[in-house]
């Protein structure tokens, strides 16, 4: 059965971190519809003043943060002792688990283009051991398709296997389509599928999806993405809906208000970090 557009959300201009201008697409009002994707922020600027203030040290618990830099650079530091940078076409994947402190700084580049997703953790994994991984260009398979290519950022595509997270399954594709091209993707009937138009407009079942728009698809086992008369870059995610309660405040996402209050109490008491590693 062919999937159609169920929900369509166009991003809007917002500011976060120390003054980073970005496009906020998904947030705490869209959690039920886009489960398990909690947040989607998009970055697209040729003006370094929009983003070089970066995201100074801040906490997370209960989520995985996945940053994809299609163009530009990002430097990560965290309380586990990791310090790492990614650039054009690379990914940072962090499981905040039981608690982590990290910063993301964004050096000046000709263009910053990319997204950050927050992937929810199942209740059983909320207090899992934090971890950080980077997915470098050499680890990302580029698969040629008619009229373009797929960069396999994570998960599976056909017989190809990319990076695999430790918790919730996620297929994550960076799809590049030439003008007037199309692609049909297969998936399981009840998978939770989201598509985001990073660059360009596309069509799904005859409906136009404008640039910087996220769509949640109906159930089905195929979807066909058609391009217009310009090149397009589309991000595709496929996971499993958790259907669990969500308690979200700032950088922390738990299942109950009590868990949320405990997290902020631990932050105040300096008992938030469970891994005994000095920052």
N, C-alpha and C positions, 0 to 999 in steps of 0.2 A: 504494500500500500504506500502510495506517494505521500510524503509529509508536506504539510502546508504551514504557513505562518500562523502561529497562535497568538503571540504577543510581540509587539514591535516597540522598541524604546530608543529614541534619538538622544544622543548625549548633549550635555549643556556645559558651558564654561564654568569652572570652579577653581578654587585655590586650596592647596593643602601643603603639608610640610612646613618649611620655613618661608613659604611664598612661591610655591611652584604652580604655574598656570597649567591647567590640564582640562581634559574633557571627561566629566563624570557621567558614566552611562548607567551602571547598576549600583544599587546601594541597599540600605535597610528597608526600603519600600518594595523591593523586588525579590526578596529572598524566597518566598513561597513559589513564585512562578518559575524562577531560574535555578532552583535547588538542583545541585549543590553549589553552584557558583554564587558567591555572596556579593562580591564587588567587582566592578570592571572600571578602571580608569585608563584613559587613552592619552598619549603624549604625541604632539605633532607641532614642532616649532623650529624655525630657522633662526630664532633670536635667543641666544644663550641667557639673556636676562630673564626669560620666562621660566628657567628651570635650574640654573646653577646654584641657587640657594639650597636645593636638595631637601632631604628628609633626615634631619639630625636624630640622634639616638632616641628610640622610643620602644615600648614593649609590645609584644604580641603573645597571645595564648589562644589555643583552640582552633587554629586555622593553618593552612599552607598558603604562602604567598608565592606567586609565580610571575616573574617579570620577564617579558620578552622585548628585547631591544632590536628592532628591525634595522634602525639606523641610529648611530650615536654610541654613547658609552654610559656605563653605570658601575660604581664602585661600592662594594658591600663590606661592612665590618659587623661582627656580632660578639655576644658574650661567650660564645663557645671558643673564641680565638680565631675565627675565620676572617681573612681579609682577601678579597678577590674582586676582579673586574671582568666585566663582559663588554663586548662591543658588537658591531654590526652582525645581526642574525643569530645572537646567542641568548641563552636563558639562565636566569637564576631561580632556583627552586628551594624554598626554605620551609621546613616544617617547624612551626613555632611550638607545637606540642604543649608541654607543661609550663613553658614560659621562656622567652628569649628577649634580649635587648639587641637591637640592631640599628644601623644607620645605612642609608642609601644616598650617596653623593653622586651628582651628575655633572661631569666635566663638560666644558664647552665643546661643541662639534658643529659641523656644517648644518646638520639637521638632527633633531631628536624625534624619532618615530617609534612608537611601540605601545605596549599595554602592560598593566599589572592586573592580574586576577587574584582574588581570594577564593580558594577552594576550601569548603567546609570540611572539618574532620568529623568522622562518626563519633558518637558519644563515647564509645569504648576506647577511642584513640585520643580524646581531648588532652589527656595528661601523659601522652607518649613522650619518648625521649626526643628533644629537639635535634634537628639536623639541618645541614646546608649542603647543597650540591649545585654546581654550575654545569650547564650543558653547552659545550663549546661547538663551534662550527664543524670541527672534525668529527664530532659525535652525531651530527644531524644529517640524516640521509636526505638527499634531494632526488625526488622521483619524477621523471618526465611523464607528462600526460599530454593528450592531444590538446593543443592550444595553451600550454603552460607547464607548470610544475607544482609539486607539493613538497614542502619542507616538513619532515616528520619531527616535530619538536618533542613529542612524547607519545607513548602508547604504540598502537599498531595501525598499520595501513596495509591491507592484504597480507602478503607474506613478509612484509618488512616490520621489524621491531625496533622501536626507539627507546628512549629513556623511560623507565618504569618507576613511578612513585611507590612509597612504602605503604600507603594507606588506601585511599579511595582511587579506583581505576580512573584514568583520564587519557583519552586520545586527544591530541592537540596538534592540529595541522595549520601551517601557514601556506595558504593556497594562492598562487599567482596565476591569473587568467589573462590571456591576451584578448584584445578587442574581439567581440562577437563569438567568444568561445563559451563552452559549457562543460560541466562535469557532473556526473551522477555518483553519489556516494551511497554505500550500503551500510546498514546498521541493524541492531536488534530492535524489535518492535517497541519495546518500552524504555529504550535508552533515553537519557535526558540530553538533548542536543541543542546547542546554542551556536549561532553564527554571528560574527561581528564584521562589519565592513570597515576595515582599516583605511583603505583607499579605494575610491570609486563607488559607483552604484551598481547593483546587481538586481536580478529578478529571480524570485522563487514562486513557482506556480502562478506566474503572470503578475505577481505583486512586486512593485519596485521597492527595493531596500536602499535608502540613501546612505552615503558615506557617513561613518561614525554612528552607526545604528546597530543595536543588538536585537536579534530576534530569537525567540524560543519557538521551536517547531512542535507541531502536533505529533502524536505517535505514528509510527509507520516504519517500513524497512528500507526505504530509499528517499533520497532528496536530490533534486536536480537544481544546480545553481547555474544560471545563465548570465552572461556578461552583456553590457551594452557596447557602445562603439569606442570605449576607452579601456585601457588596461585596468585591472582591479586586483586588490590584495585583500584576501578574506581570511579571517581566523575562525577555525571550526573546533568546537569542543564537544566531546561525547563522554558522558559519565553516567552515574546512577544516582537518582534522587534519593535522599536520605529519609525524607518525611519525618524528621525529628524536630522537636521544639527548638527555637532559637532565642537566646538572650544575648543581645549585642549592645555594647557600649564602647565607642571609640575603637581602639585597636584590639579589643578582646571579644571573642564570640564563644559563648558557652551554651548550655542547654536550659539552665534555670537561672532565675534571678539570684538565688542563694549562691550559686557557683560564681556568678558575675561579681557579687558583692565580696565574696571571699578573695577573688583575684585582686580587686582594687585595695582591699585591706592588706593583702600581702605586699602589694606595691608600696603602700605607705609604711609598712613595717620592715621593709627590706628582706622579706622572705619569699619573694616572687620567684627568683631563679632557683630551680631545683638541682640543676647540674652544678656541681661544685668546681666551676672553672672561673678564674678571675678574668674580668674584661680587660 
